[in-house]
Amino acid sequence: MPLYVRDDDVLALAVELQRLTNAPSKTEAVRQALRHEIERTRQALPLRNRLARSQALAEAIGPGDPDFDMKSYTDALWNRG
């Protein structure tokens, strides 16, 4: 579905951004700007919120095996064991 800009100020901003970024089209300039703003907004979230998904996955996996020998495991992967 196409994006139609009906506000002259917004259209002027899109044209200026296209020129400044050398984007091939206004659509591409707006796409890049929206992606940038989404990433900036995500980074502004507190670290605790950004890590919540990772923490939930770690909790779902459960505690590690204290008897696991990483050296033997990696040696076996490299056929050195």
Secondary structure, DSSP 8 states (H G I E B T S, - for coil): -------HHHHHHHHHHHHHHT-SSHHHHHHHHHHHHHHHHHHHS-HHHHHHHHHHHHHHH----TT--HHHHHHHHTT--
